[in-house]
Amino acid sequence: MSATADPRPSTTTTTTIPGPPPDGGSDPLATERAHLADSRAALRAMRADAEALNISDVSANRVTAEVLRGDVERRIAALADLADTPLFFGRLDYIHPVGSGPDPGGTAGSAAGEDGGPTVRDDTGRRFHIGRRHVHDAQGDPMVIDWRAPISQPFYRASPADPQGVALRRRFGYEGGELTALEDEPLTGPGARSTDGDGDGDGDGSGTVTGGNLLLREIERPRVGPMRDIVATIQPEQDEIVRAPLRGSLCVQGAPGTGKTAVGLHRVAYLLYAHRERLARSGTLVIGPNRSFLRYIEQVLPALGELEVRQTTVDALVTAPGGPEARGTDDPAVARLKGDARMAELLRRAVRSGVRMPDEALEVPRGARRWRVPAHEVAEIVRELLERDIRYGAALEALPQRLAHAVLVRMERAGEAPDDRVQATVARSAPVKAMVRRLWPVVDPAKLVLRLLSDPGFPAALAEGLLTPEEVELLPWPRPARGVRSAPWSPADLVLVDEARDLVERTPSLGHVVLDEAQDLSPMQYRAVGRRCSTGSVTVLGDLAQGTTPWATGTWAEAMGHLGKSEAAVAELTRGFRVPREIIAYASRLLPVIAPGLAEAGSVRHSPGSLRVRRVPGGELDAAVVAACGEALAREGSVGLIAADTRLPALRAALVAAGHDPLGPGDETSAGRRLALVAASLVKGLEYDHVVLDEPAAVVGAEPDERTGLRRLYVALTRAVSGLTVVHHNPLPAALT
């Protein structure tokens, strides 16, 4: 056994054992390995207990039994022991037993069980192993505490300056599922030393992570496959966002490498733990920019035990089952107009454009009499419904009842005593139905938008004081569509259909929505997302510097207003953990041009030699790019070749000729296939250990304007975790040089 000290200023000590562990004795690593083995055995026993449940003994009701069976199946799946995933990654030793004695930090509180139940303790009530899920022994005593439990919070936030009742924090290192190292950090007593929070004493908070060698090693560990969880490496500023209250909406401005996507996903897992029953009823949703991104992140929540969170894109969100599907595209100017918030008012006018005032009285025969409601009174009912501004469909349902009520008033005045059944009968009568059809016709949202985009005269009649004549001319399709199915719907058109659908009938609201890469959304897209959390809350994640659409978000305050969450707090993550300092500093040269008011990101990782910029003759560009990929493949981890969309065919041919079989964006890398060829337009949100960037000038030139092109380049430059090689022939953008 050897003991080594962290080379950086630190208070941590690492104990490592390169070979098989010694047995018994006072060796702390052997003791922890024994606890790991016992914990895995306890988890298997918990799963076996769940598998042994007999639902037929609980309920004879078939429906109830099916619900319970589904719950048990989900429970069994959540109790899976993933061999290569550490069951626990840390330990907290409290100064005093939890629930008794003084609590210096005032935050230890009680330790909720996995279902928020009674206080949990080990034999002393002082020592708790922190892991991805709760594990208890046969007596119900905890062996591993869920990272989301209140008692686990100091693992992420405690410091020598604020120990929060903790004497010692221990971290564990793993190779696969095997525990190979541990690292202790005293938070009180002679061994504790308060720093500036980053371990380097410089006061800037960007020198290193709060935690030591094992934590940094975990952050820097090469990755093959989809995105991993960061539950073992969450930093204090990230933890504050993860555990923010459900009742409030939150916007996170995060520079590249700050972990904003991971923070958003872990926030979902935390909220489901803390508010399981409420969110089980109302639902949660994660929205990403594209399918490649969703494939990349899809394993994070299941690894944390959350198996039923729906993940989708904005385009899929607004595509109704059986409704129109996007098969066309818009010019940037047209897409910008269709995404403008003014379109919401135009659609409101369009939905109501068919409402008419009566030109004759309503006459309803009943028995030997005819009951007459004058036209002016019918008109008053219609105007009242319009002024109330309720959903069009709700007003359509209310109108026959209001007309029937007017008839019943007259019947009562004549001495009759009609009841609710009479009113329902009158509301269904032929004269009332005919009057409703004339005054308040049924609106089909897709057909309404089809008319708006096919008949130039229709938007022109609605746009007074809203759109300019030039915008009215720009809005319709070049050629009118014959029907809903054959129309050249674009993604922006389907957002308009979704808005019209909501004007007719309210969109159901979820309990919480996480919206990632939000900076690229149009105001109308924000409204579409906002409808899904109108009575719930939202976590918005994005980076204004990475906005690459012509309608990209200008300010987060504006975006949150479109979402209907103007009161939302805005948090900023500027300390990077994944991208080396050399690479983020190089990319940040673009910030004064692409986002002048945005703070430059720092990084905890200093990696000399991680950035290489090579200029080659034009005829040698493809060969130089392939050679750079070969150099990257000689190192550990995934490799991403990023290029302008138009360069992909030539680069794919060159790679295949050199014996490489590249993956596509978001495809899961493996030990045998680690190289992905990714269009710059699809790389947002993805990460690779090593990135080769082909011809930056082509990436910039592929966009409709220089600022958007430089933002696209900024995204591509910040996808590397360990190394970035830029290969080019044409001159680099001036901002980089």
C-alpha positions, -999 to +999 in steps of 0.1 A: +000+000+000+013+035-008+000+069+003+005+099-020-004+135-015-021+157-040+005+178-058-017+209-058-022+228-025-048+206-008-058+189+024-066+155+008-047+122+010-051+094-015-046+058-006-043+034-036-037-003-039-025-014-074-031-052-069-056-074-051-068-060-018-054-073+015-079-091+037-092-078+071-070-058+094-073-021+098-067-013+061-094+013+052-096+003+016-102-034+025-129-022+049-146-001+023-144-030-002-161-052+023-189-026+027-193-024-010-197-062-012-222-062+016-241-033+000-243-051-033-256-082-015-282-061+002-293-045-031-297-080-046-319-090-016-340-058-021-345-068-057-354-104-048-380-092-023-396-071-050-395-100-075-412-122-049-442-099-044-475-116-054-499-090-067-528-114-066-525-115-028-528-077-026-558-070-048-585-090-065-594-060-087-579-065-122-572-028-129-557-022-095-536-053-099-523-041-133-513-008-118-495-024-089-478-049-112-465-020-133-452-003-101-435-035-090-419-039-124-405-004-123-393-010-088-374-042-099-358-023-128-347+005-106-331-020-082-308-034-109-271-037-098-250-023-127-217-041-124-196-013-139-214+015-120-201+024-085-228+017-059-214+045-037-189+071-045-184+090-012-188+090+026-196+116+052-185+113+088-205+137+109-191+152+141-221+142+161-248+115+154-274+129+131-305+141+150-286+146+183-260+170+197-249+203+182-248+208+144-222+235+136-233+240+101-269+239+109-277+219+077-272+183+086-309+180+095-325+146+092-317+120+067-348+112+046-351+077+033-356+070-004-393+078-001-388+108+022-395+086+052-381+085+087-346+094+098-319+068+087-287+061+105-259+036+105-248+019+137-234+052+151-256+077+133-225+095+122-211+077+091-230+076+058-220+062+024-234+083-005-244+067-037-268+067-067-296+051-048-307+041-013-297+006-001-308-010+032-300-042+050-325-069+062-333-048+093-340-017+073-308+001+084-292+021+056-260+009+039-260+035+011-278+069+012-293+083-020-273+113-032-305+134-033-314+129+004-310+160+027-282+143+047-262+139+015-262+176+006-230+185+026-211+160+004-214+186-023-214+218-003-194+214+029-160+231+032-135+238+060-150+273+062-185+258+065-183+221+075-220+218+079-215+194+108-191+171+089-158+160+103-145+141+072-155+137+036-142+106+018-142+100-020-137+067-037-120+058-070-131+029-092-119+010-122-151-004-137-170-016-107-139-023-086-131+000-057-094+009-061-087+041-042-100+064-015-093+100-006-100+117+027-106+154+032-108+166+068-133+195+072-127+202+109-098+199+132-061+203+126-061+188+091-087+212+077-077+243+059-099+269+044-091+280+008-107+302-018-129+273-029-107+262-058-076+250-040-051+273-056-054+303-032-057+328-060-092+339-052-106+335-087-125+302-081-112+287-114-080+270-104-093+234-097-123+216-085-134+214-049-124+179-039-089+167-049-072+142-071-100+115-073-126+141-082-104+156-109-095+122-123-132+113-126-139+146-144-110+140-168-117+103-173-119+094-211-154+085-222-167+060-248-204+058-252-232+081-243-231+109-217-225+099-181-240+112-150-219+135-128-234+125-095-199+119-080-185+152-092-212+178-087-197+211-075-213+235-050-226+260-076-241+231-096-257+216-065-275+248-057-291+246-091-299+209-088-316+213-055-335+246-062-371+244-052-397+230-076-421+259-072-398+283-089-387+284-125-350+288-132-328+298-161-292+287-163-267+305-185-238+281-189-206+285-208-192+254-226-180+227-203-197+240-172-220+210-170-253+228-176-269+198-194-259+174-167-271+198-141-305+200-157-308+162-159-297+157-123-322+184-113-350+162-128-337+133-108-336+154-076-371+168-081-386+133-088-370+122-055-382+152-035-417+155-051-423+120-064-460+118-058-468+153-072-447+149-103-459+113-109-494+129-114-484+159-134-454+146-153-419+157-163-404+163-197-368+169-210-366+189-243-334+188-264-324+204-297-323+173-319-325+135-319-287+131-319-285+151-286-313+130-271-294+098-280-263+112-263-281+120-230-306+092-229-287+070-204-282+096-177-315+095-160-319+056-161-284+054-145-299+075-116-328+052-113-353+074-132-368+053-160-399+071-171-390+107-179-400+115-214-374+131-237-383+149-269-375+178-293-395+209-299-403+197-334-417+164-320-435+182-292-456+203-316-463+174-341-497+160-330-505+123-337-523+120-370-516+157-377-494+174-403-457+166-404-428+188-413-415+181-448-404+215-460-381+243-450-383+281-448-359+308-459-343+325-428-364+356-432-396+337-435-387+315-405-379+345-385-413+360-392-431+328-385-413+326-352-421+362-342-443+366-311-467+388-331-478+356-349-496+347-317-519+377-320-524+371-358-535+335-350-559+347-323-575+371-348-576+343-374-593+318-350-620+344-342-623+357-377-652+333-384-674+345-355-705+364-368-732+385-352-768+373-358-790+389-385-822+373-372-838+362-340-835+327-325-868+308-325-872+275-307-905+255-310-914+235-279-948+219-277-975+242-290-954+274-285-924+290-301-899+308-279-881+338-295-848+354-284-842+387-303-811+391-325-797+419-303-798+396-272-781+368-291-755+393-302-749+404-266-742+367-256-717+364-285-699+397-276-697+386-239-680+354-249-656+372-271-647+397-243-641+370-218-613+358-241-617+321-231-605+293-254-625+292-287-636+256-281-648+264-246-668+293-259-682+270-286-694+246-259-708+275-238-728+292-265-756+267-269-760+265-232-762+303-230-788+304-258-808+277-241-807+296-209-821+327-226-850+305-238-856+291-203-858+326-189-887+333-212-904+301-203-901+309-166-916+344-172-945+326-189-952+306-158-935+274-167-910+256-144-883+242-167-854+222-151-818+214-162-830+186-184-852+211-204-822+234-208-801+205-221-828+195-246-831+231-259-793+234-262-794+203-284-823+214-305-820+220-343-826+258-342-799+263-315-774+241-333-780+259-366-776+293-349-743+282-332-729+269-366-737+303-382-723+324-353-694+303-339-682+278-365-659+249-356-622+257-362-597+231-373-563+244-363-543+228-392-569+240-418-568+275-403-530+278-406-532+262-441-555+290-452-533+316-435-503+303-455-521+296-488-545+326-492-526+359-493-559+378-487-566+361-454-535+374-434-538+407-452-573+412-437-560+403-402-527+421-400-537+457-396-514+474-370-496+441-365-475+432-396-461+455-423-474+450-459-439+435-468-443+410-440-478+401-451-464+393-486-436+373-471-458+350-450-477+327-475-461+298-492-448+305-528-476+281-541-509+275-523-513+240-509-543+219-519-548+202-485-534+195-451-516+163-461-500+177-492-489+210-478-452+218-475-452+222-437-420+235-422-411+231-385-420+268-380-455+261-395-462+233-371-454+257-342-482+279-356-505+250-358-497+242-322-505+278-312-538+276-330-546+243-314-541+259-280-563+288-289-591+263-295-584+239-266-560+244-237-528+224-238-523+201-208-496+213-184-468+193-169-453+196-134-418+204-146-401+208-180-363+210-186-355+229-218-319+225-230-300+245-257-328+270-254-309+299-269-319+287-304-356+289-299-379+314-315-405+333-294-432+311-308-413+280-299-408+294-264-446+298-262-451+262-273-429+250-245-445+274-220-479+260-227-466+226-214-457+241-180-482+269-176-492+256-142-458+240-134-422+251-135-393+250-160-356+248-159-341+265-190-305+257-200-285+275-226-256+298-237-264+330-255-230+327-272-240+295-289-272+308-305-270+298-342-304+305-356-314+338-372-339+343-344-315+332-315-324+345-281-311+381-273-316+380-235-328+355-210-353+380-196-370+381-231-370+343-234-385+338-200-412+363-208-422+343-239-423+312-218-447+329-194-422+328-166-410+364-162-404+359-125-378+331-131-344+335-115-313+335-137-282+316-126-248+317-144-222+289-146-189+303-158-164+277-142-157+250-168-149+214-158-147+195-191-130+218-216-093+225-209-083+261-202-062+264-233-091+254-256-118+276-239-094+306-240-089+301-277-126+298-284-133+328-262-115+351-286-148+350-305-169+363-276-164+401-282-179+396-316-206+370-310-218+379-274-202+412-263-218+413-229-211+378-219-185+369-193-156+347-205-156+312-191-128+299-170-118+263-166-105+242-137-083+222-161-049+233-173-037+209-201-006+221-220-005+208-255-043+203-257-047+228-285-030+224-320-036+246-350-022+234-383-024+252-417-018+229-447-018+234-485-053+231-501-046+198-519-035+182-487-064+192-464-083+159-465-052+139-459-041+161-431-075+158-414-074+120-417-039+120-402-051+142-373-079+117-367-053+089-366-033+107-340-063+113-319-073+076-321-039+067-307-050+082-275-078+071-251-114+081-255-138+092-282-129+112-313-151+136-331-143+150-366-164+182-370-168+199-403-192+221-423-221+201-437-208+204-473-175+189-464-189+156-450-190+136-483-153+142-491-142+136-455-162+104-452-147+091-485-112+100-472-118+083-439-131+051-455-102+050-479-079+052-449-097+022-432-119+041-408-156+035-404-170+067-388-201+069-367-228+096-371-237+124-346-250+111-314-243+074-323-229+055-293-191+050-295-176+018-284-141+004-278-141-008-314-156+023-330-145+056-314-145+080-344-176+100-353-180+123-383-203+151-372-218+181-391-211+214-374-249+220-375-256+190-353-227+190-328-243+213-303-245+196-268-222+167-278-187+161-264-157+141-275-124+134-257-106+146-288-119+168-316-105+174-351-120+205-365-119+208-403-116+242-421-132+268-397-137+292-426-161+267-442-180+263-409-185+301-408-193+304-444-221+279-443-243+302-422-264+331-435-244+358-417-210+361-401-221+364-365-242+332-368-212+315-385-188+326-358-212+313-331-214+280-349-176+279-349-176+287-312-198+256-306-175+234-326-143+247-309-157+238-274-167+202-279-133+188-269-127+174-234-090+165-238-076+178-270-085+199-301-067+199-334-077+226-359-067+218-395-072+245-421-061+258-455-081+290-458-073+319-434-088+316-399-115+342-389-098+374-378-112+372-343-092+340-338-059+354-350 
